[in-house]
Amino acid sequence: MKKLYFADARTREISYDVSMVAKLEQILKEADLSHYIKEGDYVAIKIHFGSRGGHRGIRPVFLRKIVEAVKSVGGNPFLTDTVRPKGLDYLEIANMQGLNHLSVGCPVVLADGLFGKNYVRVPAGESLKEIGIAAEIYDAQAMIVVSHCKGHIQAGFGGAIKNLGMGAISSRNREGTSERGKIHNLARVSIIHFQDKCILCGRCAEACDHGAITVGDTFELDNTMCVKCGRCVEACENKALGMEQDEERMQRGVAEAARAAISTFEKGKVFYISFMTDIMPHCDCHPHADTPIINDQGILAGDDPVAIDKAALDIIESKNPLADSAAEGMKPGKGLLERVTKRNPYVHVTAAADLGVGELEYELVTVERKKKE
């Protein structure tokens, strides 16, 4: 049974020591990152940079504490994510979200390069066969996977496994077609355009981060650029776009890709921190931020991505949904996220466990406050 640290979001007294920032400091102290990081190691801190229009990602104050903890054991940290919009645009988005060298205390780097084509092919399992892991993640000696927990349009839940299974994969291959899209393609996804319903409003093109859709006098889809993420389908109010998919194949692909990313590190060189805050019904890649479906719950940390995702799901789904959210009126309990996202979030978590990525059983060690030195 895996040990996970848990810090509640509630603060029941007026003191810095019970703040989430202070509790994170205590978690990092008790976890002792020297078990995972050797002096001189380059340490990839893998996060999601967010999107233009989004504002509910992980706040820089938390990331800076993680950076400081890495430096305290002799590591050389860099904050990183893979390209979705064009590289320079994505760095500007990160800066708009407050993620820069001045705020977090370390360089902010695109893991697959400015053009999203820097990767190393790695064996990835029965479904994917192989996948391109972003070069800066592949070459790093250690990694801290920092995840913002929320719903997801295809995986049902975005946590540690999804953060790696999609976020550690290069955007494109050398031929210019989508590398990350191989995971979506496992679902046998095809975007269907219903011409009779299309009013050529262009919302689908605005929602597409990958430049795959052009709308003028006609609707045009470039399948070499499309990653089959489904955002265009969700954006279309007239239901002029549809998408066929096999949910289980796609989510197994996420698990295989996450395992491939982890396999590029020596055993015991990856640590996971998940923030159950601003828990939206959708991913941070969307160009907006919906209201959270439940209250903030806190922080989970440990060295098992399966256990940490399972614990996050258990905690999130046990809470009462908030009014004026996508979960309003729903009952708490297992299946809450599936009712919100129309996707079963346990499929890729269970698949990762079956692949030997981690364990579903866990024990929570509650951190209630920062202890005095």
Sequence and secondary structure as in RCSB ss.txt:
>XXXX:A:sequence
MKKLYFADARTREISYDVSMVAKLEQILKEADLSHYIKEGDYVAIKIHFGSRGGHRGIRPVFLRKIVEAVKSVGG
NPFLTDTVRPKGLDYLEIANMQGLNHLSVGCPVVLADGLFGKNYVRVPAGESLKEIGIAAEIYDAQAMIVVSHCK
GHIQAGFGGAIKNLGMGAISSRNREGTSERGKIHNLARVSIIHFQDKCILCGRCAEACDHGAITVGDTFELDNTM
CVKCGRCVEACENKALGMEQDEERMQRGVAEAARAAISTFEKGKVFYISFMTDIMPHCDCHPHADTPIINDQGIL
AGDDPVAIDKAALDIIESKNPLADSAAEGMKPGKGLLERVTKRNPYVHVTAAADLGVGELEYELVTVERKKKE
>XXXX:A:secstr
 EEEEEEES   SS GGGSHHHHHHHHHHHHTGGGT  TT EEEEE     TT   S  HHHHHHHHHHHHHTT 
EEEEEE  SS HHHHHHHHHHTT SHHHHSS EEETTTTTT  EEEEEEETTTEEEEEEHHHHH SEEEEEEE B
  TTTS BSHHHHHHTTTB SB TTSSBSTHHHHHTTT EEEE GGG     HHHHH TTS EEESSSEEE TTT
     HHHHH TT  EEEE  HHHHHHHHHHHHHHHHHTS TT EEEEEEE S  SS TTSSS    SS   EEE
EES HHHHHHHHHHHHHTS   TTSTTTT   STTHHHHHHSS THHHHHHHHHTTS  S EEEEE  S    
